[in-house]
Each structure stands twice: as structure tokens, then as C-alpha cells.
Amino acid sequence: MAERADKLLFEQNIFESRKKAQVAIGKGLVAYSRQGKIIPVSKTSQIIEWQDGDSWQITDDIEFQFVSRAGAKLAAALDHWQLPVKDFVVLDVGLSTGGFSDCLLQRGAKWILGIDVGQRQLHVRLHNHPQLFSIEKFNGKIPLEESHLDLVEQATQQRQFDLLVFDVSFISVDSLVQAQWPHLRPGGKALVLFKPQFEAGRAALDKKGVVSAEEGLRVLQKTVKTWNSAGYPIVDTFQCPLKGEDGNQEFFILMQK
């Protein structure tokens, strides 16, 4: 059987999608063994004539521990600040495929309410997860409704969250933080994945949609100052080690109520 490497990896269930297989190949994480010889896979279009007895050799990478790259981003922030989330009740704003929630559940979160303006994006691995409740087609700019808080209370015996996490694209995150901040318990924390490319305005983007490092830092510092003045106390910021898919440098903002 002769097939492209990325397609073969997906068809054999080594990766959940061809895109993930392509990323892994691009990072030099993929090889296969044939009769004791390790053969690197150097490009996604590489044709492999798979034989009986062949086996894959995949190097571990945190990016592939979760249903999306977002989970690896959040894991890096949690590790950086040494933040435990065990037994936390969490609001995940911008649930999407569930990368943040997957990371939080793997780290022991008690229960998560995920909201997203889109629909049918949640990864199949998280469908029907007993500790994750997803609300689709809900705009995070709108505060949660009492019926939503009733759900939280029924599941957790509390109506406020221990942690808020935000990961949104194509809009500024500012209005979402304002809307959901009241649902954070006193002493609770918020983690915002700050994406300068959606905060700086189109004029600040180059032809590839990338913000310069200087402009990204300027917008971040401006936002930190604004949020502090508005009563959202900033604890720290952290440069995310994984860039956005378009190459933009992103940051995490840590707040505590």
C-alpha cells in the first residue's frame, strides 16, 4: 500500500486529523521503523509503501496531548504560574473544539461550562463528557443568564466560578471579560489568551495578518492599563510559547478578583 504520509497517519488513527499529522511531520516528530531501521518522515507528501511489520515512531509533544493546540497553550500558562485547577468550577468562554477544557479536565477540574457563539465545533472526544456542559450559539458579550447559573448550581452546588478562561478570535476580548467578570467568585482567577492581531486593528497587520512585535506589546500594555483602571486587577502577563497559526505572538493575562 503506497500512500501520502499525512493521509496514512490519519487513516491508521495515529492522529485525529490530517492537519495534526501535517503539523507533527513539520516539527520533525514522525518516523517509521522497517526491519530495525528508523526512517524519518520529512514532508507531508512523502509517499510511503507500508509493509507488514512496519511501525510508527512518534516523538511525544505537548501540542498533541489535547484536542487542539489551545490546550497546549493553556498548559504552558498553568505551568508557568504553577496554578492548580483541581476541583475548580470553570467558565470556558470561546469553547470551540474544546482545547482549553480538555487541558483543564486532564488537570482535575471539577466541572466546566463552555460557551461559544458557533456550533458543532466541539471535538467528538468531549461529546457527552459528564464534567463539561456546552452552550452553543451564545455570544460571550452577553452575561450568563439565570438559567445558566441554575445549571451550574445543580451540578456543583455553587453559582459562581473559581476560574474564567477566554480564547476568542476575530473580535476583541475586552467586552467578553466585562460581561463574564461578575460570575467569578471573590478570590477567583481569570486567564485570558490575548491575541494582538484582533486588538490592534486591521491597519496594524501586515499582508499575512501578523502584528509586529512592538505593536503587539504596545497593545498588550495598553489593555493591561485599561483593565487595571476598570477594576480587573492584573496579576501578571506571560508570552505564550506557541504562536497563533498565522504566526502572531500571543500572550496570557492573569487576573484575580
Disulfide bonds with the S-S distance in Angstrom:
none
